Amino acid sequence: MENKMQFRSASFGGFNRQDVLNYIEQTAKESAQQLEELQAQCDEGLNREESLTQQESSLNGQLSHHVLLI
């Protein structure tokens, strides 16, 4: 997230208040969007992990069954 925002100077020092508020609002929206994307990726990873754990358990069961037959 790279924002190259320039704030206009205010008449009595500092920066233009609306510029700063717009910047804060924009970065907050971007941060919220990134957080949602990261949460979705995390959820996807957790679902994948659960699926793989179930597959591993199933394969271990099959392996145990085959070992008992030998």
C-alpha positions as CSV (number, residue, x, y, z in Angstrom):
1,M,0.0,0.0,0.0
2,E,2.0,2.9,-1.2
3,N,0.2,6.3,-1.1
4,K,2.1,9.3,-2.4
5,M,-0.4,11.9,-1.1
6,Q,0.6,15.5,-0.9
7,F,-1.3,17.7,1.6
8,R,-2.0,21.3,0.8
9,S,-0.7,23.7,3.4
10,A,-3.3,25.6,5.5
11,S,-3.3,29.3,5.9
12,F,-2.1,29.3,9.5
13,G,0.4,26.4,9.3
14,G,-0.2,22.7,9.2
15,F,-2.1,20.9,6.5
16,N,-5.5,21.3,4.9
17,R,-7.8,19.5,7.2
18,Q,-10.0,17.9,4.5
19,D,-6.9,16.6,2.7
20,V,-5.8,14.8,5.9
21,L,-9.3,13.5,6.5
22,N,-9.6,12.2,3.0
23,Y,-6.2,10.5,3.3
24,I,-7.2,8.8,6.6
25,E,-10.5,7.7,5.1
26,Q,-8.8,6.3,2.0
27,T,-6.1,4.4,3.9
28,A,-8.7,3.0,6.3
29,K,-10.7,1.6,3.4
30,E,-7.6,0.1,1.8
31,S,-6.6,-1.4,5.1
32,A,-10.1,-2.9,5.7
33,Q,-10.0,-4.4,2.1
34,Q,-6.6,-5.9,2.7
35,L,-7.7,-7.3,6.0
36,E,-10.8,-8.9,4.3
37,E,-8.5,-10.4,1.6
38,L,-6.1,-11.8,4.2
39,Q,-8.9,-13.2,6.3
40,A,-10.3,-14.9,3.2
41,Q,-6.9,-16.4,2.4
42,C,-6.5,-17.5,6.0
43,D,-9.9,-19.2,6.0
44,E,-9.1,-20.9,2.7
45,G,-5.8,-22.2,4.2
46,L,-7.6,-23.5,7.2
47,N,-10.2,-25.3,5.1
48,R,-7.4,-26.8,3.0
49,E,-5.6,-27.9,6.1
50,E,-8.8,-29.5,7.5
51,S,-9.4,-31.3,4.2
52,L,-5.8,-32.6,4.1
53,T,-6.0,-33.8,7.7
54,Q,-9.2,-35.7,6.8
55,Q,-7.5,-37.2,3.8
56,E,-4.5,-38.2,5.9
57,S,-6.7,-39.8,8.5
58,S,-8.5,-41.8,5.8
59,L,-5.3,-42.9,4.2
60,N,-3.9,-43.9,7.6
61,G,-7.0,-46.0,8.2
62,Q,-6.6,-47.7,4.8
63,L,-3.0,-48.3,5.5
64,S,-3.7,-49.9,8.9
65,H,-6.4,-52.1,7.3
66,H,-3.9,-53.3,4.6
67,V,-1.2,-53.9,7.2
68,L,-3.5,-56.1,9.2
69,L,-4.3,-58.1,6.1
70,I,-0.6,-58.9,5.5
